[in-house]
């Protein structure tokens, strides 16, 4: 829409239609965007701000074409605390789609510990020096909820899945407060450049909250943060954390993991993997453990419980646990979120609405992972994957997100994936019956994201009295051709009425009289 908007103390005072562009009057100036259309600011409802900061500053392997290419890139990156670190490798994109081994890293890093996180965050590739640093040898047992991959002779290959990653990650040098502050600032600024005005930050470590809180208190965060603190190992309990409100930082909920990821075959399935019948994935939490965690969350006064579940078995376990949590004192009021919901058995689709569970989905996971999902699930189970239309038609509450840094922080790509569902590098819609309408896709990245955190009464609309969280784009996303959605450019982003990003060629600004 074209509009003339007056902002006062961070909220919209008035909105009037305009003819040829958008003008925003703020406490600090008047900003005019000829031809610019204004929308509510985008919400990324499941993401990792700290991880995005790392992706923007650490050696990236996201576009690597082989294990050798990964190692070459790592040799060009700086050491961090004496360790070679990288993130983003994905063997499914390589000519030989097989897990790499420690030998490739050992050839270049014979003595320096080297560690690289898989793109989905659920597998770690390490060298022999890292294994030694972690005390992992041929007799080290698999931890509960994790796997140390081994060769035919029982030797660790250098791939650690899910909770096995903890054995190495606890040895990594800690970040200083200054470094963490920089990572969060860089990530938030990047989000603003993509039109994102609010992020639901998942699995936040207690150590990160000090720097994040300091940025929020001095007005240096470009995007609002709804934080979901780590609870897989009772981190929030051990740190003595409690929920806390705030305009730019709100400690809103607790995050758990019920299973791993499909790419590393850690997602927990009701039947074995189509391409690896010897496994059905990893169950990281039982129903009983999730219910216990839910009771603690309720007793501490948290507003929300978020549980990662990708495979259909994990989804069912979480829904079973949520059904029991709903019967607990205080359980009826708790916001329940099922993160990802990538693979939902037909018998469980209707339960999301019945239990008032929010399905927190990532549309670009579908377009990135479709070929891999076909291999992992096989043809009979494919219709159960990434089922957005099915969930909405069953009256489920849904919100869109990217899960950055796994996927880029790019709401345009997410809206495009919702609407067209075309896998990367192809031209045909994949499982097209699950596509969303344009209006639904935009709402999933705006008002529906605010509904999850119960602030949709003041955010997600351009209306008098609402927070001035706004994004100005170069054409009308509600009417443009489907092919043009992803090409939509961000001209400016305002959070709480303050300009947080402006494209360099947008300079027409007048100071307040």
ABEGO torsion letter per residue (X at the ends): XBBBBBBBGGBBABBBBBAAEBBBBBAAEBBBBBGBBBBBBBBBABBBAAAAAAAAABBBAAABABAAAAAAAAAABBBBGGBBBBBGBBAAABABBBBBBAAAAAAABAABBBBBBBAAGABBBBBAAAAAAAGBBAABBBBBGBBBBBBAAGBBAGBBBEAAAAAAAAABBBBBAAAAAAAAAAAAAAAAAAGBABBBBBGBBAAAAAAAAAAAAAGABABBBBBBBBAAAGAAAAAGBBBBBEAABBBABBBBBABBBAAAGABBBABBBAABAABAEBBABBAAAAAAAAAAAAAAGBABBBBBBABAAAAAAAAAAAAAAAABBGAAABBBBBBGGABBBAAAAAAAAAAGBBBBBBAAAAAAAAAAAAAAAEAAAAAABGBAAAAAAAGBBBBBBAGOAABBBBAAAAAAAAAAGBBBGBABBBGAAABBBAAAAAAAABAAAAAAAGAAAABGBBBBGBBBBBBBBABBAAABBAAAAAABBBABBBBGGBBABBBAABABBBBBX
